[in-house]
């Protein structure tokens, strides 16, 4: 790890939890600003294929309520 990164990391780890979380949010928000055109194109293709599969009856959707109920059950375990 480069020296500057080590210094920043150590300083960040010495912050109180709330400030570390605020820093993490800030860093994550700046990562959202970076566009990956290859990834965007791949997701566009994937989304179109999923819609086509549902429209053609090759896939069946799951009702939102069922998905949420199963997620809550898994979290409870």
N, C-alpha and C positions, 0 to 999 in steps of 0.2 A: 504494500500500500504506500503510495507517495507520502512524503512527510506532511505536506499541507493537508491531505485528507485525514491522516492520523490525528493531526492537531484539531481539526474541525470536529472529527468524530469524538475525541476525548472531551472537548468542550461541550458538545451536544449531550453527551452521556452524563455530564455533571449538572445539567439543567434539571429543574423540577419536572415531574411527570407532565403536568399540563403544558409546559413550554416545549418539552420534547414532542408531545403529540401535535402541538401547533406547528412546529418545525416540520414534522413528518407530513402533515397535511399540505403545507406550503410546497414542499418538495414534490409530493404526488401531484399537486395541481399543475406545477410547471411541467411535469412529465406528460400531462394530458395535452399540452400545447404542441407537442411534437407529433407531426403527422407521419404515418407510415403508409404511403400510397399502395404498396404491395399488400399490406394487411387489409386496408380498406377495400381494395379490389377483390381480395379473396373472400372477405365477409359478404360483399355484394353477391358474388357467385353462390356462396353457401346459402344465403338467405333466399335467393331466387330458386335454388334447387329444393330447399325445404318447402317453400310455398308450392312449387310444382308437384312435389311428392304428395302433399296433402290434397291438392286439387285433383290429382289423378287417383286418389284413394290408396296409394302405396303406403301412406303413413296415416295414423290416426292421432289426433291431438288428445291431450289430457286436460280435463277441466281444471281451471285455476284453483278452485276450492280443494280438489283432490291433491294437487301438488302442495298446497300450503298445509293441508292436514298431515300429509306424509312428512313434510319437513319438520313440523312441530313434533311429530312422533319420534323422528330420528334424533332431534335435539334433546328430547326428554330421556333418551336412553343413556 
